[in-house]
Every structure is written in structure tokens, then in C-alpha cells.
């Protein structure tokens, strides 16, 4: 067993005789079992390690024999015992949280419903975009104009999308004169391609841009 001390593991394997022996324990005890089984001179013995105390994330080092060196004890002062009673409790009647008021206090601008006529003017003043570069696009120019429109809605108004009726009123002429069912079928195809998200609410259906499509990645 040499000079190994502490917890060790002895292993002997013979594929010819389908023998696999593993003995683990204190070095002296393992040595006696190896001798008892007549396995002295074959197999190998190695340190098996032993539980060590660690503090925070400090590394554990081992000596030349593979045994853990002395590890500093954990600090006695780990701070005060947690006191749940010191955690402030905030109770508010349901429905009395004014989101807009809190946004104003934080200096943030809340979402505003875009004006249809205003969006029409913005779209008219927008430079003609480049056609969408996508093999899945059935109308690259119309898709490019829709992306311009929804980018304004998201960026300038903080809204997630527009109703089908609003899209038709604002941009039908730039979307290949699509109206009614034709427009809805086209929007559905963009939704199926992962370019739009569908927004269900009340008696209307809305459409918003997916982040990848808005960034021109799909």
C-alpha cells in the first residue's frame, strides 16, 4: 500500500477472467483485504479523498500524497439572522394602482393610441423603403411598407400593434390595394411565417411585428 493514508480505493480488473474488484476504505483496512484476497502485487491503489470543509468559493488544495490540506474553518460571523418582520409590507386595494401616474413619476412616457390620420401623414412623408429581402415574401414592397408603419407604431407610440381595420385605412394603397378579406389573408400569411404576431382583443384582431422581422432578420 506504500505510504498512502486515509481513505483510499483499490481496484483490480481482469477481462480474461471477467473479474472486477473495487475496495474502498481506510488504507490499513484496504491493505488487509487485498492481502486476504491474495491480490498483493496486482491492481492499483489511489487516494479516494475525504470530505473537506470549504469556505465560500476558496479552492481546496491537496498535498503531494493527494490528501486535502488543512482548510480554514468557516467564519463564525455570518451576519445577523434574517428578520422577516423588517421587510416592508405594501398593501393596495385591487385596481388602485395608477400605472400612468407611476410612469409619469419615473419620467417614462406611457403608450399612446396613435391617430390614424397622423400615421397616414407619417407614412406619406416616409422615403420609399427597400423591398424586403426574403424568399418567403410574396410582395416584398408591400411588406416593406407594413414594416415601416408598424415600426412607427412601436417606436413612437409604444403600442404593440394595429387593428386590421386601421392598417387598411392607413396603408391599403401601399399594401397592393389589399382590403377586407384579401388584406386579412395576407396578414395571416405573414403571421404563419413568424413575421407578425396576432393580438386578440374584444371584437377586433390586431397585428404587431415580431422583433426579428422588425430588425430585418427574417
N, CA, C and O of each residue as an XYZ file, in Angstrom:
872
protein
N       0.808     -1.200      0.000
C       0.000      0.000      0.000
C       0.845      1.256      0.000
O       0.315      2.354     -0.168
N       2.176      1.117      0.189
C       3.048      2.280      0.159
C       2.785      3.186      1.339
O       2.489      2.726      2.442
N       2.896      4.475      1.096
C       2.727      5.449      2.160
C       1.355      6.099      2.166
O       1.151      7.099      2.853
N       0.423      5.557      1.424
C      -0.915      6.154      1.384
C      -1.581      6.029      2.739
O      -1.468      5.007      3.415
N      -2.261      7.062      3.114
C      -3.004      7.081      4.372
C      -4.405      7.613      4.119
O      -4.687      8.211      3.080
N      -5.258      7.386      5.075
C      -6.619      7.898      4.951
C      -7.467      7.058      4.014
O      -7.218      5.866      3.830
N      -8.458      7.682      3.433
C      -9.404      6.996      2.555
C      -8.752      6.685      1.211
O      -8.246      7.586      0.542
N      -8.762      5.401      0.812
C      -8.167      5.001     -0.454
C      -9.117      4.068     -1.194
O     -10.092      3.570     -0.631
N      -8.812      3.848     -2.455
C      -9.603      2.919     -3.277
C      -8.640      1.987     -4.007
O      -7.722      2.435     -4.694
N      -8.865      0.688     -3.846
C      -8.070     -0.327     -4.549
C      -8.930     -0.885     -5.683
O     -10.126     -1.123     -5.514
N      -8.303     -1.088     -6.836
C      -9.057     -1.628     -7.964
C      -8.213     -2.632     -8.735
O      -7.039     -2.394     -9.016
N      -8.829     -3.754     -9.070
C      -8.191     -4.784     -9.886
C      -9.218     -5.280    -10.891
O     -10.365     -5.565    -10.545
N      -8.785     -5.377    -12.139
C      -9.706     -5.831    -13.178
C      -8.989     -6.799    -14.096
O      -7.851     -6.560    -14.499
N      -9.661     -7.900    -14.428
C      -9.122     -8.891    -15.358
C     -10.203     -9.226    -16.369
O     -11.185     -9.895    -16.045
N     -10.016     -8.753    -17.604
C     -11.002     -9.038    -18.641
C     -10.990    -10.508    -19.040
O     -12.006    -11.057    -19.468
N      -9.817    -11.142    -18.893
C      -9.724    -12.555    -19.278
C     -10.616    -13.418    -18.410
O     -11.245    -14.355    -18.903
N     -10.679    -13.111    -17.109
C     -11.467    -13.928    -16.181
C     -12.748    -13.214    -15.725
O     -13.433    -13.673    -14.811
N     -13.063    -12.069    -16.385
C     -14.265    -11.306    -16.062
C     -14.322    -10.987    -14.562
O     -15.328    -11.223    -13.892
N     -13.207    -10.443    -14.064
C     -13.104    -10.099    -12.651
C     -12.943     -8.590    -12.516
O     -12.131     -7.986    -13.216
N     -13.704     -7.989    -11.630
C     -13.617     -6.544    -11.382
C     -13.755     -6.333     -9.875
O     -14.837     -6.501     -9.314
N     -12.643     -5.962     -9.221
C     -12.623     -5.822     -7.777
C     -12.394     -4.356     -7.411
O     -11.463     -3.726     -7.913
N     -13.233     -3.823     -6.546
C     -13.071     -2.457     -6.033
C     -13.235     -2.515     -4.525
O     -14.250     -2.996     -4.022
N     -12.247     -2.030     -3.814
C     -12.301     -1.987     -2.345
C     -11.997     -0.555     -1.922
O     -10.995      0.021     -2.346
N     -12.848      0.013     -1.100
C     -12.651      1.393     -0.668
C     -12.811      1.494      0.844
O     -13.728      0.909      1.420
N     -11.917      2.235      1.477
C     -11.974      2.411      2.926
C     -10.670      2.985      3.429
O      -9.876      3.525      2.659
N     -10.447      2.863      4.759
C      -9.188      3.329      5.310
C      -8.032      2.501      4.755
O      -8.187      1.307      4.499
N      -6.870      3.136      4.569
C      -5.738      2.495      3.896
C      -5.352      1.167      4.527
O      -5.137      0.189      3.811
N      -5.259      1.107      5.870
C      -4.843     -0.137      6.534
C      -5.857     -1.244      6.321
O      -5.492     -2.396      6.086
N      -7.130     -0.894      6.404
C      -8.195     -1.889      6.227
C      -8.189     -2.421      4.799
O      -8.325     -3.625      4.583
N      -8.030     -1.523      3.819
C      -7.997     -1.940      2.422
C      -6.796     -2.851      2.172
O      -6.905     -3.838      1.445
N      -5.649     -2.520      2.775
C      -4.448     -3.341      2.603
C      -4.671     -4.755      3.124
O      -4.227     -5.729      2.517
N      -5.369     -4.855      4.265
C      -5.612     -6.188      4.835
C      -6.520     -7.015      3.941
O      -6.321     -8.221      3.797
N      -7.525     -6.369      3.335
C      -8.440     -7.091      2.450
C      -7.731     -7.534      1.160
O      -7.988     -8.619      0.640
N      -6.838     -6.678      0.657
C      -6.089     -7.049     -0.541
C      -5.214     -8.260     -0.262
O      -5.109     -9.169     -1.085
N      -4.583     -8.261      0.919
C      -3.736     -9.384      1.297
C      -4.571    -10.639      1.497
O      -4.174    -11.736      1.103
N      -5.750    -10.459      2.125
C      -6.631    -11.598      2.404
C      -7.108    -12.254      1.114
O      -7.290    -13.471      1.065
N      -7.313    -11.454      0.068
C      -7.805    -11.987     -1.201
C      -6.683    -12.460     -2.108
O      -6.937    -12.958     -3.205
N      -5.426    -12.306     -1.653
C      -4.295    -12.754     -2.450
C      -4.057    -11.884     -3.673
O      -3.626    -12.368     -4.720
N      -4.340    -10.602     -3.532
C      -4.204     -9.696     -4.666
C      -2.987     -8.784     -4.548
O      -2.857     -7.811     -5.291
N      -2.088     -9.106     -3.600
C      -0.881     -8.282     -3.424
C      -0.037     -8.357     -4.687
O       0.240     -9.444     -5.193
N       0.372     -7.190     -5.195
C       1.217     -7.149     -6.379
C       0.458     -6.934     -7.667
O       1.069     -6.737     -8.717
N      -0.878     -6.967     -7.609
C      -1.672     -6.685     -8.808
C      -2.649     -5.563     -8.482
O      -2.869     -5.244     -7.313
N      -3.224     -4.977     -9.501
C      -4.155     -3.877     -9.272
C      -3.429     -2.606     -8.870
O      -2.202     -2.536     -8.936
N      -4.175     -1.618     -8.463
C      -3.572     -0.357     -8.033
C      -4.441      0.307     -6.968
O      -5.654      0.110     -6.903
N      -3.767      1.100     -6.138
C      -4.432      1.797     -5.046
C      -4.222      3.303     -5.219
O      -3.127      3.753     -5.559
N      -5.278      4.066     -4.982
C      -5.180      5.517     -5.140
C      -5.989      6.201     -4.035
O      -6.908      5.606     -3.473
N      -5.641      7.451     -3.730
C      -6.426      8.188     -2.728
C      -7.855      8.335     -3.196
O      -8.109      8.623     -4.365
N      -8.793      8.136     -2.276
C     -10.208      8.284     -2.607
C     -10.744      9.616     -2.151
O     -11.896      9.948     -2.431
N      -9.911     10.408     -1.436
C     -10.366     11.705     -0.953
C     -11.232     11.546      0.272
O     -11.665     10.442      0.599
N     -11.479     12.627      0.937
C     -12.334     12.626      2.106
C     -13.050     13.953      2.194
O     -12.580     14.942      1.630
N     -14.186     14.004      2.892
C     -14.925     15.254      2.987
C     -14.049     16.355      3.549
O     -13.302     16.134      4.502
N     -14.136     17.536      2.966
C     -13.368     18.673      3.458
C     -14.285     19.858      3.654
O     -15.317     19.969      2.992
N     -13.922     20.725      4.540
C     -14.714     21.913      4.821
C     -14.271     23.021      3.882
O     -13.079     23.295      3.743
N     -15.247     23.655      3.238
C     -14.920     24.732      2.319
C     -15.537     26.028      2.817
O     -16.570     26.021      3.488
N     -14.899     27.132      2.485
C     -15.438     28.437      2.868
C     -15.626     29.250      1.613
O     -14.689     29.470      0.845
N     -16.868     29.699      1.413
C     -17.208     30.473      0.229
C     -16.773     29.718     -1.025
O     -17.159     28.563     -1.207
N     -15.974     30.348     -1.897
C     -15.536     29.710     -3.133
C     -14.033     29.475     -3.152
O     -13.454     29.306     -4.225
N     -13.384     29.460     -1.978
C     -11.941     29.264     -1.917
C     -11.590     27.872     -2.401
O     -12.278     26.915     -2.045
N     -10.521     27.721     -3.219
C     -10.154     26.396     -3.730
C      -9.598     25.501     -2.643
O      -9.004     25.985     -1.680
N      -9.787     24.186     -2.790
C      -9.234     23.202     -1.868
C      -7.979     22.628     -2.510
O      -8.041     22.125     -3.632
N      -6.852     22.691     -1.831
C      -5.595     22.178     -2.373
C      -5.280     20.833     -1.745
O      -5.781     20.496     -0.672
N      -4.427     20.061     -2.443
C      -4.021     18.753     -1.943
C      -2.512     18.717     -1.859
O      -1.818     19.443     -2.572
N      -2.003     17.853     -0.967
C      -0.560     17.727     -0.828
C      -0.027     16.733     -1.847
O      -0.782     16.254     -2.693
N       1.271     16.413     -1.782
C       1.900     15.530     -2.766
C       1.336     14.129     -2.727
O       1.418     13.401     -3.716
N       0.758     13.731     -1.588
C       0.180     12.382     -1.470
C      -1.267     12.350     -1.934
O      -1.914     11.304     -1.894
N      -1.779     13.505     -2.380
C      -3.161     13.545     -2.855
C      -4.171     13.779     -1.767
O      -5.372     13.679     -2.018
N      -3.724     14.093     -0.546
C      -4.639     14.311      0.560
C      -4.954     15.800      0.699
O      -4.062     16.632      0.529
N      -6.210     16.153      1.006
C      -6.560     17.571      1.173
C      -5.747     18.203      2.291
O      -5.592     17.620      3.365
N      -5.229     19.396      2.034
C      -4.521     20.119      3.074
C      -5.524     20.784      4.008
O      -6.727     20.805      3.749
N      -4.995     21.325      5.100
C      -5.869     21.982      6.060
C      -6.619     23.133      5.393
O      -6.032     23.947      4.680
N      -7.907     23.182      5.636
C      -8.761     24.229      5.079
C      -9.247     25.108      6.215
O      -9.680     24.590      7.243
N      -9.188     26.418      6.061
C      -9.659     27.301      7.136
C     -11.112     27.023      7.491
O     -11.932     26.708      6.629
N     -11.403     27.146      8.752
C     -12.779     26.953      9.197
C     -13.662     28.068      8.643
O     -13.187     29.165      8.347
N     -14.950     27.772      8.509
C     -15.888     28.783      8.052
C     -15.950     29.912      9.067
O     -15.880     29.658     10.270
N     -16.079     31.148      8.612
C     -16.142     32.269      9.560
C     -17.311     32.117     10.516
O     -18.393     31.671     10.134
N     -17.076     32.495     11.769
C     -18.128     32.381     12.779
C     -19.227     33.412     12.577
O     -20.400     33.127     12.821
N     -18.851     34.624     12.127
C     -19.820     35.692     11.975
C     -20.351     35.709     10.544
O     -19.689     36.221      9.641
N     -21.523     35.160     10.338
C     -22.132     35.137      9.013
C     -23.171     36.242      8.854
O     -23.996     36.196      7.942
N     -23.131     37.234      9.743
C     -24.094     38.323      9.650
C     -25.310     38.058     10.518
O     -25.455     36.966     11.068
N     -26.174     39.037     10.644
C     -27.351     38.889     11.501
C     -28.340     37.866     10.947
O     -28.406     37.639      9.739
N     -29.086     37.271     11.823
C     -30.134     36.335     11.418
C     -31.221     37.087     10.658
O     -31.662     38.146     11.106
N     -31.658     36.565      9.526
C     -32.702     37.255      8.767
C     -33.940     37.508      9.610
O     -34.388     36.641     10.360
N     -34.484     38.706      9.474
C     -35.671     39.091     10.245
C     -36.787     39.469      9.272
O     -36.828     40.604      8.796
N     -37.694     38.533      8.971
C     -38.772     38.823      8.005
C     -39.625     40.018      8.401
O     -40.211     40.673      7.539
N     -39.701     40.310      9.704
C     -40.555     41.416     10.147
C     -40.034     42.766      9.688
O     -40.770     43.752      9.711
N     -38.753     42.828      9.265
C     -38.186     44.093      8.827
C     -38.440     44.359      7.346
O     -38.120     45.440      6.850
N     -39.010     43.390      6.636
C     -39.339     43.577      5.229
C     -40.630     44.382      5.138
O     -41.659     43.952      5.660
N     -40.596     45.541      4.484
C     -41.808     46.376      4.424
C     -42.929     45.678      3.667
O     -42.697     45.033      2.645
N     -44.120     45.811      4.171
C     -45.304     45.235      3.546
C     -46.094     46.351      2.883
O     -46.440     47.347      3.517
N     -46.372     46.169      1.603
C     -47.155     47.169      0.872
C     -48.460     46.529      0.442
O     -48.471     45.570     -0.331
N     -49.551     47.062      0.945
C     -50.879     46.554      0.578
C     -51.623     47.648     -0.179
O     -51.605     48.819      0.201
N     -52.269     47.236     -1.250
C     -53.009     48.202     -2.047
C     -54.285     47.542     -2.536
O     -54.242     46.419     -3.037
N     -55.413     48.210     -2.401
C     -56.666     47.629     -2.911
C     -56.551     47.325     -4.401
O     -55.942     48.084     -5.154
N     -57.136     46.220     -4.813
C     -57.079     45.815     -6.209
C     -57.678     46.905     -7.096
O     -58.771     47.409     -6.834
N     -56.948     47.254     -8.139
C     -57.437     48.241     -9.090
C     -57.034     49.662     -8.798
O     -57.339     50.553     -9.591
N     -56.352     49.917     -7.681
C     -55.994     51.282     -7.323
C     -54.557     51.659     -7.693
O     -54.098     52.745     -7.340
N     -53.841     50.775     -8.402
C     -52.511     51.117     -8.873
C     -52.641     51.892    -10.181
O     -53.109     51.357    -11.186
N     -52.224     53.147    -10.159
C     -52.306     54.000    -11.337
C     -50.988     53.883    -12.115
O     -50.001     54.541    -11.785
N     -50.988     53.045    -13.139
C     -49.771     52.805    -13.911
C     -49.268     54.089    -14.558
O     -48.072     54.381    -14.528
N     -50.187     54.856    -15.144
C     -49.779     56.078    -15.836
C     -49.140     57.061    -14.878
O     -48.156     57.716    -15.219
N     -49.701     57.169    -13.663
C     -49.137     58.080    -12.665
C     -47.731     57.650    -12.280
O     -46.844     58.494    -12.152
N     -47.512     56.360    -12.094
C     -46.189     55.866    -11.750
C     -45.196     56.085    -12.892
O     -44.032     56.401    -12.644
N     -45.639     55.920    -14.128
C     -44.775     56.173    -15.271
C     -44.367     57.641    -15.325
O     -43.213     57.973    -15.599
N     -45.345     58.519    -15.056
C     -45.044     59.952    -15.062
C     -44.039     60.302    -13.974
O     -43.141     61.115    -14.190
N     -44.194     59.677    -12.787
C     -43.269     59.944    -11.692
C     -41.854     59.496    -12.048
O     -40.877     60.102    -11.606
N     -41.746     58.441    -12.841
C     -40.436     57.911    -13.224
C     -39.857     58.620    -14.450
O     -38.733     58.335    -14.864
N     -40.623     59.534    -15.021
C     -40.150     60.233    -16.213
C     -40.269     59.409    -17.476
O     -39.645     59.729    -18.488
N     -41.069     58.345    -17.430
C     -41.250     57.490    -18.599
C     -42.536     57.863    -19.320
O     -43.515     58.289    -18.707
N     -42.507     57.694    -20.620
C     -43.674     58.009    -21.426
C     -44.479     56.743    -21.661
O     -43.962     55.756    -22.183
N     -45.741     56.776    -21.275
C     -46.586     55.610    -21.454
C     -47.060     55.489    -22.891
O     -46.907     56.426    -23.675
N     -47.639     54.340    -23.249
C     -48.133     54.156    -24.612
C     -49.263     55.120    -24.929
O     -50.065     55.447    -24.055
N     -49.331     55.574    -26.166
C     -50.397     56.477    -26.595
C     -51.024     55.910    -27.860
O     -50.321     55.456    -28.763
N     -52.332     55.941    -27.918
C     -53.016     55.399    -29.091
C     -52.742     56.306    -30.294
O     -53.076     57.491    -30.267
N     -52.141     55.760    -31.336
C     -51.793     56.594    -32.491
C     -53.026     57.061    -33.248
O     -54.024     56.347    -33.343
N     -52.938     58.258    -33.778
C     -54.015     58.816    -34.585
C     -53.889     58.294    -36.011
O     -52.816     58.362    -36.610
N     -54.979     57.779    -36.549
C     -54.955     57.169    -37.875
C     -54.515     58.173    -38.936
O     -53.682     57.865    -39.788
N     -55.081     59.372    -38.873
C     -54.718     60.394    -39.863
C     -53.248     60.777    -39.709
O     -52.546     60.982    -40.699
N     -52.785     60.871    -38.451
C     -51.386     61.202    -38.209
C     -50.446     60.153    -38.783
O     -49.399     60.482    -39.341
N     -50.828     58.887    -38.642
C     -49.995     57.812    -39.187
C     -49.993     57.839    -40.710
O     -48.985     57.512    -41.337
N     -51.120     58.229    -41.307
C     -51.175     58.345    -42.763
C     -50.203     59.418    -43.236
O     -49.512     59.246    -44.240
N     -50.158     60.534    -42.498
C     -49.242     61.619    -42.867
C     -47.783     61.180    -42.711
O     -46.936     61.474    -43.555
N     -47.511     60.463    -41.601
C     -46.145     59.992    -41.371
C     -45.709     59.062    -42.493
O     -44.581     59.146    -42.979
N     -46.604     58.180    -42.899
C     -46.271     57.225    -43.952
C     -46.056     57.930    -45.289
O     -45.194     57.528    -46.071
N     -46.835     58.979    -45.555
C     -46.670     59.719    -46.800
C     -45.333     60.446    -46.835
O     -44.743     60.613    -47.903
N     -44.850     60.879    -45.671
C     -43.582     61.605    -45.609
C     -42.377     60.672    -45.535
O     -41.235     61.130    -45.574
N     -42.621     59.378    -45.430
C     -41.523     58.410    -45.318
C     -40.942     58.092    -46.691
O     -41.678     57.876    -47.654
N     -39.623     58.068    -46.767
C     -38.976     57.698    -48.030
C     -39.326     56.263    -48.387
O     -39.497     55.413    -47.513
N     -39.427     56.010    -49.670
C     -39.769     54.668    -50.134
C     -38.725     53.669    -49.637
O     -37.540     53.814    -49.937
N     -39.151     52.664    -48.886
C     -38.181     51.695    -48.338
C     -37.704     50.718    -49.405
O     -38.316     50.586    -50.466
N     -36.605     50.039    -49.107
C     -36.127     48.987    -49.993
C     -37.028     47.762    -49.847
O     -37.467     47.467    -48.735
N     -37.310     47.058    -50.906
C     -38.133     45.843    -50.803
C     -37.509     44.848    -49.820
O     -36.288     44.766    -49.690
N     -38.350     44.115    -49.151
C     -37.886     43.112    -48.203
C     -37.106     42.026    -48.927
O     -37.556     41.503    -49.947
N     -35.950     41.696    -48.402
C     -35.121     40.641    -48.987
C     -35.422     39.329    -48.267
O     -34.740     38.964    -47.309
N     -36.431     38.640    -48.729
C     -36.819     37.378    -48.089
C     -37.435     36.463    -49.134
O     -38.300     36.871    -49.909
N     -36.977     35.230    -49.142
C     -37.501     34.263    -50.116
C     -38.941     33.883    -49.808
O     -39.634     33.339    -50.668
N     -39.401     34.162    -48.596
C     -40.769     33.809    -48.216
C     -41.747     34.939    -48.488
O     -42.946     34.783    -48.256
N     -41.257     36.076    -48.975
C     -42.129     37.228    -49.199
C     -42.847     37.105    -50.539
O     -42.216     36.887    -51.574
N     -44.185     37.247    -50.510
C     -44.967     37.200    -51.747
C     -45.111     38.589    -52.351
O     -45.421     38.721    -53.535
N     -44.888     39.628    -51.547
C     -44.961     41.005    -52.031
C     -43.937     41.826    -51.244
O     -44.296     42.481    -50.266
N     -42.673     41.798    -51.656
C     -41.598     42.450    -50.902
C     -41.829     43.936    -50.648
O     -41.468     44.438    -49.584
N     -42.430     44.660    -51.616
C     -42.624     46.104    -51.438
C     -43.714     46.380    -50.412
O     -43.549     47.236    -49.543
N     -44.831     45.655    -50.510
C     -45.917     45.846    -49.549
C     -45.453     45.479    -48.140
O     -45.808     46.150    -47.171
N     -44.670     44.429    -48.031
C     -44.169     44.013    -46.724
C     -43.235     45.069    -46.131
O     -43.225     45.287    -44.920
N     -42.455     45.719    -46.991
C     -41.545     46.770    -46.525
C     -42.329     47.960    -45.980
O     -41.958     48.533    -44.956
N     -43.427     48.337    -46.670
C     -44.244     49.455    -46.186
C     -44.941     49.102    -44.870
O     -45.054     49.951    -43.985
N     -45.406     47.869    -44.735
C     -46.042     47.454    -43.485
C     -45.050     47.516    -42.337
O     -45.402     47.910    -41.225
N     -43.825     47.130    -42.602
C     -42.805     47.174    -41.564
C     -42.511     48.621    -41.147
O     -42.313     48.901    -39.965
N     -42.483     49.531    -42.118
C     -42.287     50.943    -41.798
C     -43.406     51.445    -40.894
O     -43.151     52.147    -39.915
N     -44.645     51.085    -41.221
C     -45.793     51.525    -40.437
C     -45.747     50.995    -39.015
O     -45.926     51.754    -38.063
N     -45.512     49.712    -38.863
C     -45.510     49.118    -37.528
C     -44.303     49.567    -36.711
O     -44.370     49.596    -35.482
N     -43.211     49.915    -37.366
C     -42.056     50.435    -36.632
C     -42.388     51.778    -35.990
O     -41.977     52.045    -34.861
N     -43.126     52.620    -36.699
C     -43.556     53.910    -36.144
C     -44.491     53.688    -34.959
O     -44.389     54.371    -33.941
N     -45.392     52.735    -35.100
C     -46.363     52.447    -34.037
C     -45.648     51.997    -32.765
O     -45.993     52.435    -31.667
N     -44.654     51.123    -32.914
C     -43.933     50.597    -31.756
C     -42.963     51.618    -31.186
O     -42.914     51.828    -29.974
N     -42.184     52.260    -32.070
C     -41.125     53.166    -31.624
C     -41.659     54.475    -31.077
O     -41.207     54.937    -30.029
N     -42.608     55.077    -31.766
C     -43.057     56.421    -31.391
C     -44.256     56.432    -30.460
O     -44.482     57.415    -29.754
N     -45.030     55.348    -30.448
C     -46.257     55.354    -29.644
C     -46.272     54.292    -28.550
O     -47.173     54.278    -27.711
N     -45.282     53.406    -28.552
C     -45.226     52.395    -27.511
C     -46.336     51.374    -27.580
O     -46.614     50.689    -26.596
N     -46.974     51.263    -28.729
C     -48.046     50.296    -28.903
C     -47.479     48.999    -29.479
O     -46.420     48.999    -30.107
N     -48.190     47.901    -29.259
C     -47.700     46.602    -29.735
C     -48.202     46.256    -31.126
O     -47.688     45.325    -31.746
N     -49.199     46.987    -31.635
C     -49.697     46.667    -32.962
C     -50.884     47.519    -33.348
O     -51.252     48.450    -32.632
N     -51.491     47.193    -34.496
C     -52.654     47.904    -35.019
C     -53.747     46.918    -35.397
O     -53.476     45.762    -35.721
N     -54.994     47.394    -35.350
C     -56.110     46.572    -35.793
C     -56.068     46.413    -37.312
O     -55.498     47.242    -38.022
N     -56.682     45.337    -37.793
C     -56.741     45.108    -39.237
C     -57.386     46.288    -39.936
O     -56.917     46.718    -40.990
N     -58.461     46.821    -39.359
C     -59.178     47.937    -39.967
C     -58.300     49.183    -40.060
O     -58.350     49.912    -41.051
N     -57.487     49.425    -39.012
C     -56.609     50.595    -39.035
C     -55.526     50.450    -40.093
O     -55.206     51.411    -40.793
N     -54.962     49.253    -40.212
C     -53.926     49.014    -41.225
C     -54.495     49.265    -42.617
O     -53.836     49.852    -43.475
N     -55.728     48.811    -42.823
C     -56.364     49.014    -44.126
C     -56.569     50.488    -44.415
O     -56.278     50.950    -45.519
N     -57.068     51.234    -43.438
C     -57.347     52.654    -43.645
C     -56.081     53.460    -43.856
O     -56.055     54.384    -44.669
N     -55.042     53.119    -43.133
C     -53.802     53.899    -43.186
C     -52.976     53.586    -44.427
O     -52.444     54.494    -45.065
N     -52.866     52.312    -44.769
C     -51.845     51.939    -45.751
C     -52.305     51.021    -46.865
O     -51.471     50.407    -47.530
N     -53.606     50.908    -47.092
C     -54.075     49.985    -48.123
C     -53.435     50.259    -49.479
O     -53.072     49.327    -50.197
N     -53.294     51.539    -49.831
C     -52.746     51.883    -51.141
C     -51.281     51.482    -51.279
O     -50.801     51.264    -52.392
N     -50.573     51.384    -50.169
C     -49.160     50.994    -50.197
C     -48.986     49.498    -49.989
O     -47.876     48.978    -50.096
N     -50.069     48.811    -49.695
C     -50.010     47.368    -49.463
C     -50.651     46.617    -50.619
O     -51.316     45.603    -50.412
N     -50.454     47.110    -51.824
C     -51.000     46.432    -53.001
C     -52.499     46.570    -53.097
O     -53.165     45.718    -53.684
N     -53.054     47.658    -52.514
C     -54.511     47.901    -52.516
C     -55.276     46.742    -51.884
O     -56.409     46.455    -52.269
N     -54.658     46.087    -50.925
C     -55.336     44.990    -50.246
C     -56.368     45.544    -49.262
O     -56.080     46.473    -48.507
N     -57.557     44.974    -49.278
C     -58.626     45.397    -48.391
C     -59.394     44.181    -47.903
O     -59.346     43.113    -48.513
N     -60.109     44.359    -46.787
C     -61.007     43.327    -46.289
C     -60.347     41.976    -46.122
O     -59.286     41.844    -45.512
N     -61.019     40.957    -46.692
C     -60.557     39.580    -46.549
C     -59.188     39.375    -47.192
O     -58.368     38.615    -46.678
N     -58.937     40.054    -48.322
C     -57.644     39.910    -49.001
C     -56.508     40.374    -48.106
O     -55.458     39.735    -48.029
N     -56.732     41.499    -47.428
C     -55.712     42.016    -46.515
C     -55.521     41.072    -45.338
O     -54.393     40.797    -44.927
N     -56.622     40.581    -44.802
C     -56.540     39.693    -43.631
C     -55.816     38.394    -43.969
O     -55.038     37.886    -43.162
N     -56.067     37.863    -45.147
C     -55.396     36.618    -45.572
C     -53.897     36.861    -45.707
O     -53.090     36.014    -45.324
N     -53.526     38.017    -46.252
C     -52.105     38.343    -46.399
C     -51.429     38.497    -45.039
O     -50.315     38.015    -44.833
N     -52.112     39.173    -44.114
C     -51.562     39.329    -42.759
C     -51.427     37.976    -42.076
O     -50.462     37.733    -41.352
N     -52.390     37.103    -42.308
C     -52.317     35.749    -41.745
C     -51.090     35.006    -42.280
O     -50.451     34.256    -41.542
N     -50.761     35.209    -43.548
C     -49.597     34.530    -44.123
C     -48.301     35.044    -43.492
O     -47.358     34.279    -43.288
N     -48.260     36.339    -43.187
C     -47.089     36.896    -42.510
C     -46.999     36.364    -41.078
O     -45.906     36.132    -40.559
N     -48.148     36.175    -40.454
C     -48.179     35.598    -39.105
C     -47.681     34.158    -39.134
O     -46.916     33.744    -38.263
N     -48.118     33.393    -40.138
C     -47.689     31.991    -40.259
C     -46.195     31.896    -40.522
O     -45.563     30.905    -40.157
N     -45.616     32.929    -41.160
C     -44.181     32.925    -41.451
C     -43.355     33.431    -40.280
O     -42.130     33.505    -40.374
N     -44.015     33.784    -39.167
C     -43.297     34.256    -37.985
C     -42.903     35.715    -38.055
O     -42.090     36.170    -37.250
N     -43.464     36.467    -39.007
C     -43.101     37.868    -39.165
C     -43.999     38.794    -38.361
O     -43.574     39.878    -37.963
N     -45.221     38.383    -38.122
C     -46.163     39.162    -37.321
C     -46.642     38.345    -36.133
O     -46.585     37.115    -36.141
N     -47.109     39.037    -35.125
C     -47.793     38.393    -34.003
C     -49.251     38.829    -34.055
O     -49.556     39.964    -34.419
N     -50.136     37.932    -33.694
C     -51.563     38.233    -33.731
C     -52.026     38.635    -32.338
O     -51.697     37.979    -31.350
N     -52.780     39.704    -32.270
C     -53.262     40.224    -30.987
C     -54.774     40.112    -30.963
O     -55.460     40.763    -31.751
N     -55.301     39.288    -30.062
C     -56.744     39.099    -29.933
C     -57.266     40.002    -28.822
O     -56.731     40.005    -27.713
N     -58.300     40.760    -29.120
C     -58.868     41.623    -28.092
C     -60.254     42.090    -28.485
O     -60.437     42.716    -29.529
N     -61.233     41.781    -27.638
C     -62.594     42.227    -27.916
C     -63.117     41.671    -29.223
O     -63.023     40.473    -29.490
N     -63.668     42.556    -30.031
C     -64.237     42.117    -31.309
C     -63.318     42.430    -32.473
O     -63.754     42.406    -33.624
N     -62.059     42.724    -32.198
C     -61.116     43.073    -33.260
C     -59.844     42.248    -33.120
O     -59.511     41.762    -32.039
N     -59.143     42.104    -34.237
C     -57.857     41.404    -34.257
C     -56.772     42.399    -34.626
O     -56.913     43.164    -35.580
N     -55.692     42.381    -33.864
C     -54.591     43.291    -34.144
C     -53.368     42.537    -34.617
O     -53.280     41.316    -34.480
N     -52.418     43.282    -35.178
C     -51.199     42.684    -35.709
C     -50.010     43.511    -35.260
O     -50.012     44.736    -35.377
N     -49.002     42.839    -34.748
C     -47.791     43.514    -34.322
C     -46.576     42.859    -34.955
O     -46.662     41.721    -35.416
N     -45.447     43.552    -34.987
C     -44.248     42.996    -35.622
C     -43.482     42.075    -34.683
O     -43.384     42.352    -33.488
N     -42.942     40.991    -35.208
C     -42.022     40.184    -34.414
C     -40.677     40.909    -34.403
O     -40.333     41.564    -35.387
N     -39.909     40.810    -33.318
C     -38.635     41.536    -33.232
C     -37.680     41.243    -34.382
O     -37.054     42.162    -34.910
N     -37.558     39.970    -34.780
C     -36.633     39.613    -35.867
C     -37.059     40.241    -37.182
O     -36.221     40.728    -37.942
N     -38.355     40.232    -37.453
C     -38.847     40.800    -38.702
C     -38.658     42.315    -38.712
O     -38.284     42.897    -39.730
N     -38.918     42.940    -37.577
C     -38.752     44.390    -37.484
C     -37.300     44.789    -37.699
O     -37.017     45.855    -38.246
N     -36.376     43.928    -37.268
C     -34.960     44.201    -37.440
C     -34.432     43.775    -38.805
O     -33.251     43.952    -39.106
N     -35.323     43.208    -39.636
C     -34.914     42.816    -40.976
C     -34.150     41.519    -41.050
O     -33.435     41.270    -42.020
N     -34.296     40.664    -40.004
C     -33.531     39.411    -39.991
C     -34.321     38.237    -40.553
O     -33.760     37.158    -40.745
N     -35.615     38.422    -40.821
C     -36.403     37.361    -41.476
C     -37.304     37.993    -42.521
O     -38.057     37.290    -43.195
